[in-house]
Amino acid sequence: MINEFIPITEGIRNLVAQWETRLSALDLGIIVQRKNCQNRTVRQIVGHMIDSASNNLHRIVHLQYGTDPLVFPNYASEGNNDRWIAIQNFQEEDWDLIVGLWVYSNLHLAHVIDNIDPTKLDRRWIAASNVEETLSDMVIDYLRHLKLHIGEVEELIG
């Protein structure tokens, strides 16, 4: 376990513990009707967080054995994250399934972060044209990103 990542994985686990029951208890009208500034509902925001956990999981794994720098699609660039949300149709997905997938995706991601090979932290991923990000920086930024979207959900549920 990498000491620098302990606050990250603890933060992920704490957010999951704080939000699992809260998300599960939300009324249907709240999760499908209220929208943020990106025109996303609570269902779609949580779906996006699932995508983020999934994509980060794959990058973390690939960065520990693949080429350096890693060429791996950035699902979030050029509006692709909205395509992911639409293609998966989170707006119509069963809410309990979405919440469960969000919980388990993030708990598994925290587990994988706990098990990163410390010799691989400087390996790079090409995040965009002329932009490279290290495995370490990617892991450190994940909690910030998760909190950003939890904040959006919190704002929508009032």
C-alpha positions, 0 to 999 in steps of 0.5 A: 500500500502506498502511504500517499494514497491512503487518504484517497482510498479512505476518502473514497470509502467514506464517501461511499459509506456516507452516500449509499443509503442517501442515494438509495432513499431518493425519490424518483422525481428527484433523480429523474427530473432535477438537472445540473448546469450540464443538463444531467439528472442525478441518475446521469451524474451517478452514471457518469461517476460509474463510468469514471470509476470504470475508466480509471480502473482500466487505466490503473491496470493498463498502466502497470503492464502496458506501454509507457506512455499508455494510449488509452481513450479518454472517455471524458474528452470532446463530449464523449462522457455525454455519449457514454451517459446516453448510450448506456441510458442511465436515465432509464436504468433501475436506480437500485442497480445504479447505486449498487454499481456506483458503490461496488465500482468505487470500493473495488477501485479503492482496493485496486489503488491499495494494491498499485505497484509503487514502481509504476507510479511514474508511468504515463497515460496520454490524456489528450493531445500533448497532455500526459498524466502519471499514474500517481497524478491520476489516482490523486485526482480521482477523489477530487473528481468524485467529490465534485460530482457528489457536490452536484448531486447534493446541490440537486437534492437540496 
